[in-house]
Amino acid sequence: MKKNILNSLLVLVTVASLSACKPKKEIVVAPPTKPDVKTDNSKSEALTLLNGKQLKFNTLSLKAKATLDISGDANDVAMNFKMKDKETIWVSITALGGLAEVARALITPDSIKIMNKLKSEYIKKPFSYIYTFTNKQVNFNTLQAILTGNAVDEFLNEKSTLKQENGVWTVSGNRETLDYKFLFNTLYKVSETNLNDSKAGQALKVTYTDYQKLNEFLFPGALQINTLSGAKKININLQFVKIDGNVPVDFPFTVPKRYTVIN
């Protein structure tokens, strides 16, 4: 993979991720929609219902197979994710059937660190570096929500517009230049996330399928992420093959001295 592909991937994989490998856990099938169903739920009651279905965890350990298409250059890779809620997202990307690690990233609410192992290069930036690729309303919790099938907490509130059609909920609204819209399925889990900044020419669409049980909650077995930032398009089809919650995790990230620091 080219240098620019790796650098963009490791930043955008968290904002922006299906292969042929089937998930091992049983998929929870969403009940069909019912056009004639109408409820008298108040906005606060609907928000309580949707918030109650949000995934809650302390740690996550995830393994996935993914197809990454960055501006027409597609690659099949394996990806490992480790997370600590609201604190850390760690990502490792391997190629050649998982035999060779090509990149590693460590993301916290304050910083983004990236090792390009193919080029022996290292990037360390403040979290604001991500605004090169996305709206400034996106924060660490937004990235975590996108990867775990949650609606963004900051938008799941009384200020948003809630509508129910065919038995499913839609939550939408805007914050400064960012327009957001979340579509929910009949399991009350997010089926589609849309974040758009038309002024900056930035758009993110994430679709979620194959929800599986994770402790007492549900986790999406497959994500399809499509991003647009200016002329750059990134598509990530990601299928999780292992999903573990509330297990011990570590975040190894040691940069060899021979690596070149990229500013």
C-alpha positions, 0 to 999 in steps of 0.5 A: 500500500502506498504511503498516502493510503496508509496515513489516510486509512489510520485516521479515517478508519475511526471516522469512517469500516463486509468481506466473505468471512461469516461472523461466528455468533448468531445474528439477531434478526430485526422484526419486520417493519409494520406500516400500520403501527403507531405509538404515542411515545413522547419524545422523552420516552422515545429517547429513553427507549433508544438510549437504553439500547445503546451499547455499554462497555468498559473494554472491547477486543475486536478482530475483523476482515476488511476491504479498504478502497481509498480513491479507487485503490482497494486492499484486503486486510485484517484489522484488530481493534481494542478500546477502553470506553471514552479513553483509548482506541487502538488499531492494528492493520495486517496484510498477507493473510494477517502475517505482516503488520503494516500499520498501527494507530493509538487514538485518545481524546487528546492525540493521534499516533500512527506507525507506518511499518512499511515506511518506518515512519511515525506521526504524532498529532493532537486530536485536532489533526482529524479535522483535516478530514472531518467536521470539528464537531466530531470528537473521540466519543463520535469515533467510538460510537461509529465503530460500535454501532451507537448513535452519538450521545451528544445528538440523542437528546431533546434538541434533535428531531425524532420521527417514527415511520413504519415502526422505526425511529429517525433522529436528525438535526444539526450543530453548527455546520454539521447535519446529522441523521440516525436511522434505527431498525426494529431492534432500536439499534442504529442501521444507518448513520449520516454526518454531513458538512456540505460547506466543507464538502465532507460526508460520512455514511455508515450502515450496520447489519448482522447485529449479535448479542454481546453480553446484554446488548447488541453489537453490529457484525458488519459495517460499511463506511463511506466517506467523502472529503473534497475529492478523496473517497474512502470506502471500508467494508468490515466484517467482525470475526471475533467480538469480546466485551469487558475483557483485559486489553492492552495497547502496545505502541512502542516506536523504534528509534530508527523510525522517521518522525513525519510532521 
